[in-house]
């Protein structure tokens, strides 16, 4: 998701998306530990996506 798309989400939707991505990241880490992950770059992509969402959530909470 691009930052503009994330900003269009409500605060609750953005937090839910961050939680969902965190769970997916955990699952990918487990698969990576057992050498079952096909694309290790997916880990980096997910971390960045979570960081983008958390940044937008922090911005929205400051504006409140």
C-alpha positions as CSV (number, residue, x, y, z in Angstrom):
1,X,0.0,0.0,0.0
2,X,1.1,3.5,-0.7
3,X,1.0,6.1,2.1
4,X,-1.9,7.9,0.3
5,X,-3.9,4.7,0.5
6,X,-3.1,4.2,4.1
7,X,-4.1,7.8,4.9
8,X,-7.5,7.1,3.4
9,X,-8.1,4.4,6.0
10,X,-9.7,5.2,9.3
11,X,-7.6,4.9,12.4
12,X,-9.2,1.6,13.4
13,X,-8.8,0.1,9.9
14,X,-5.1,1.1,9.9
15,X,-4.5,-0.4,13.3
16,X,-6.3,-3.6,12.2
17,X,-4.2,-3.7,9.0
18,X,-1.0,-3.3,11.1
19,X,-2.1,-6.2,13.4
20,X,-2.9,-8.4,10.4
21,X,0.5,-7.7,8.8
22,X,2.3,-8.3,12.1
23,X,0.7,-11.8,12.3
24,X,1.7,-12.5,8.7
25,X,5.3,-11.3,9.5
26,X,5.4,-13.7,12.4
27,X,4.2,-16.6,10.2
28,X,6.9,-15.7,7.6
29,X,9.6,-15.6,10.2
30,X,8.6,-19.1,11.4
31,X,8.7,-20.4,7.8
32,X,12.1,-18.7,7.3
33,X,13.5,-20.4,10.4
34,X,12.4,-23.8,9.1
35,X,13.8,-23.0,5.6
36,X,10.4,-23.1,3.9
37,X,10.3,-19.5,2.8
38,X,10.6,-19.1,-1.0
39,X,11.1,-15.3,-1.1
40,X,13.1,-14.0,1.9
41,X,12.6,-10.4,0.6
42,X,9.0,-10.7,1.6
43,X,10.1,-10.2,5.2
44,X,11.7,-6.8,4.4
45,X,8.7,-5.7,2.4
46,X,6.3,-6.6,5.2
47,X,8.5,-4.8,7.8
48,X,8.4,-1.6,5.7
49,X,4.7,-1.9,5.2
50,X,4.1,-2.2,8.9
51,X,6.4,0.8,9.5
52,X,4.4,2.9,7.0
53,X,1.1,2.1,8.6
54,X,2.5,2.8,12.1
55,X,3.8,6.2,10.9
56,X,0.4,7.2,9.5
57,X,-1.3,6.0,12.7
58,X,1.0,8.1,14.8
59,X,0.3,11.1,12.6
60,X,-3.4,10.6,12.9
61,X,-3.2,10.2,16.7
62,X,-1.2,13.5,17.0
63,X,-3.8,15.4,15.0
64,X,-6.6,14.2,17.3
